[in-house]
Amino acid sequence: MHGNFGRLVIMAVCLAAYGFFGWHLTKGPRSLAYQQSVRQELAAARARLDAVVARRERQEAIVARLRADSLDPDMLDEQARRLLGFARPGEIVILSDRR
């Protein structure tokens, strides 16, 4: 009879451990579902980072073209006219929504 009680205790401890680890695997703070949500957040953050890096590279290219050693006077004139809305007397201006 004492042997059966020992087996029962061992079985109860094993079931409790199995339940403990099973709960943590599915519902706990480091569960599989939580890891999946962290992976999704990481992918979204990487996508935002890629967009910011691309925007920065475009802006750096514009700044590089505006440096004195690589400044193109025609491009500067075109940008100033477009951004400020200026035109010389006698010029015909055609506005377009296309960029």
N, C-alpha and C positions, 0 to 999 in steps of 0.2 A: 504494500500500500504506500509505503514511503517513496518507492521508485516512481509510482504513477504521479505523485504530487510533484516530484522534481521535474518530470517530463512536462507536466502541465505548466509549471513556472517557467521553464525554458521556452515553451511554446508561446506563452503569454508575452514574455520579454521579446521574443523574435517578432511576434505580431505587432507589438507596440513600436519596435524599431522600424519595421516595415511601414507601418502607418505614418510614423514621424517623417521618415525620409520620402515617402510617397507624397505626403502633403506638401513638404517643402519643394519637391520637384515640380508639382503642378500649381500650387497656390502661394508659395513662400516668397520672400523678398528677392530671392535670386532664382526664381522659377524659369521654366522654359518660355512661358508667355512674356515675362518681363524681359528676358534676353532678346526675344523677337522684337518687342517694342523699342528696345534700345538700338537694335540694328536698324530699324526703320528710321528712328530719329537721327542716327548717324548718317544714313544714306541721304536724308533730307538736308542735313547740315553740310555734307560734302557737295551736294548739288548747289546749295546757296554759295558755298565757298568758290566753286568753279565759276559761277556767274559773276561774283565779285572780282575774282582774279581776271576774268576776261574783260570786264569793264575797266579795271585798272590798266590793263595792257593797252586797251584802246586809248585811254586818256594819256598814258605815257607816250604813245606814238604821236598824239596830237601835240603834246608839249615838246617832244623832240623836234618836230617840224617847225616849232615857233622859236627855237633857239637861234641866236644871231648867226652862227656859222652855217646853219642849214635853212635859214629863212627864205622862203619863196615869196617875193613881193606880190606876184599875181594871186597866190593863194591867200595872202594876208588881205589884199584888196577885196577879193571875193568874200572872204569870211566877214570882214567889216561891213560890207554892203548888205550881206544877207542878215547878219545879226542885228545891225542897227537900222536897217531899212533905208539906207542912203542910196542916192543915184545922182549922177552928174546931170547938169542942165542939158536938155536935148536928148537924153537917153530914154528909150522906151522900155518900161519894166513889165514883164509878164510874170505874174504870180502863179505858183503851182503848189498844190498840197503835197505833191510827191517829194520825197527826200531821197 
